[in-house]
Amino acid sequence: MLQGLNARIRKFAATLLTERLDPASAGAAVFWGIFIGIVPIYGLQTLAAVGLAMLLRLNKPLTLAATFINNPLLLPSIVAASVELGGFLRHGSFLPWHLAALSDAQLKDQLVSWVLGSLVLGLVVGGAAAILTAAVVYWTAPSQRSLRERIRFVNQTFAKSAQFDRGFVRWKMRLDRIFCLLAAEDLGSGTVVDLGCGYGMALCFAAFADQGRHLLGCDLNVHRIAVARLALSTLNAEPIVCDVLHYELPPAGLILILDVLQYLPAEEQLALLRRCCSALEPGGLLIFRVHDRERGLLSALTLGLDRLLFSAEHVGARPLILSAEQYRSALQGAGMQIEEHCFRNRLPLAHLLFLARRAAPESAS
Ligand SMILES: C[S@@+](CC[C@H](N)C(=O)[O-])C[C@H]1O[C@@H](n2cnc3c(N)ncnc32)[C@H](O)[C@@H]1O
């Protein structure tokens, strides 16, 4: 029991330390930590940092660590710089400033300067540190290096596609955080099947580590499949035009369904998931993405964008997203081990990613 508790604590600590450490999120955590550390809300800084990190889904330890810019060594310089900066912004010139000035009649004036100056100083120092952090994470984190290499691989694979399609692939790779999440996962071995594969970018992404990997995909869109067939012709890939509902699933190590379930009626969605679970080899992984219905305005925006897409593609139905619980129980019913990630995309879209693994023989007991 103690061992179980230990493992849970270790897992919790690891999650805390590593959550959302992509360049933009790490930069945002440092920015807010430093900003909070500089503005004079002494006594409330820890609370404010943790609260904001939870609200904005930032890495909490990093946000908190950045507030330690406010330490006994730097505090006098921060206060002095804030007062001077505030004074300069209000009166147009730096004032001779010393601690005694805080106790004379100019105290109120100095206090206002301090608050104003600290806000500006927080923005400037926080902004500079955020840029530096994002750059360091971007260039040094192994996961980011591997992500960059994979993205380059996909872009090169599609380099001979028509300009519009090539551009679409580039933008999608740049903007869609799904690829950061996929890069962080062990995508296993064996056949990859992408249901509703579109251009086949995810297939290509999955083949980065093993370019002989068997890649299968289907989509109703004839143009996208034509682009996929041409671009992936150097890989062991077979994208075909076919309805996911009629696609015969072979035994697979990885099955992807990214932003496709919403095109299907409820029962068909759940039946497809069940079919995928039984097609997976032991240890195989099913990854699917749907909208997150629980994120208020972001959920509304995500649904709104999908409605636009549906009407542009003349889909004769409305996007249908089931509750997370419905997806979860379909997977649980099939005996899968489930992981869920709620994430906000770079565009203001809210998604839910399910990773469902079929137990490997040794962990099945
Ligand atoms: C939003 S796109 C996602 C494409 C791809 N999965 C990706 O992430 O880039 C949805 C795709 O699902 C395809 N699709 C929708 N209903 C389908 C069905 N019943 N069978 C096969 N493909 C389908 C559409 O043609 C479209 O290419």
The ligand as a Tripos MOL2 file, in Angstrom:
@<TRIPOS>MOLECULE
LIG
   27    29     1     0     0
SMALL
NO_CHARGES

@<TRIPOS>ATOM
      1 C1        -11.0710   17.5520  -39.7980 C.3       1 LIG1
      2 S1        -10.4760   16.4890  -41.0160 S.3       1 LIG1
      3 C2         -9.1810   15.6490  -40.1610 C.3       1 LIG1
      4 C3         -8.2220   15.0190  -41.0920 C.3       1 LIG1
      5 C4         -7.0490   14.3130  -40.4240 C.3       1 LIG1
      6 N1         -7.4860   13.3000  -39.5110 N.3       1 LIG1
      7 C5         -6.1600   15.3170  -39.7540 C.2       1 LIG1
      8 O1         -6.1050   15.3320  -38.5060 O.co2     1 LIG1
      9 O2         -5.4790   16.0830  -40.4440 O.co2     1 LIG1
     10 C6        -11.7470   15.2720  -41.0370 C.3       1 LIG1
     11 C7        -11.5470   14.2800  -42.1510 C.3       1 LIG1
     12 O3        -12.4550   13.2020  -41.9680 O.3       1 LIG1
     13 C8        -12.9160   12.7950  -43.2210 C.3       1 LIG1
     14 N2        -14.1600   12.0370  -43.0280 N.ar      1 LIG1
     15 C9        -15.3180   12.4670  -42.5130 C.ar      1 LIG1
     16 N3        -16.2210   11.4640  -42.4720 N.ar      1 LIG1
     17 C10       -15.5900   10.3660  -42.9340 C.ar      1 LIG1
     18 C11       -15.9710    9.0130  -43.1230 C.ar      1 LIG1
     19 N4        -17.2070    8.5950  -42.7920 N.pl3     1 LIG1
     20 N5        -15.0820    8.1610  -43.6360 N.ar      1 LIG1
     21 C12       -13.8240    8.5850  -43.9690 C.ar      1 LIG1
     22 N6        -13.4110    9.8460  -43.8180 N.ar      1 LIG1
     23 C13       -14.2670   10.7360  -43.2840 C.ar      1 LIG1
     24 C14       -13.0830   14.0990  -43.9780 C.3       1 LIG1
     25 O4        -13.0880   13.8860  -45.3640 O.3       1 LIG1
     26 C15       -11.8650   14.8780  -43.5090 C.3       1 LIG1
     27 O5        -10.7640   14.7030  -44.3540 O.3       1 LIG1
@<TRIPOS>BOND
     1     1     2 1
     2     2     3 1
     3     2    10 1
     4     3     4 1
     5     4     5 1
     6     5     6 1
     7     5     7 1
     8     7     8 2
     9     7     9 1
    10    10    11 1
    11    11    12 1
    12    11    26 1
    13    12    13 1
    14    13    14 1
    15    13    24 1
    16    14    15 ar
    17    14    23 ar
    18    15    16 ar
    19    16    17 ar
    20    17    18 ar
    21    17    23 ar
    22    18    19 1
    23    18    20 ar
    24    20    21 ar
    25    21    22 ar
    26    22    23 ar
    27    24    25 1
    28    24    26 1
    29    26    27 1
@<TRIPOS>SUBSTRUCTURE
     1 LIG1         1 GROUP 0 **** ****
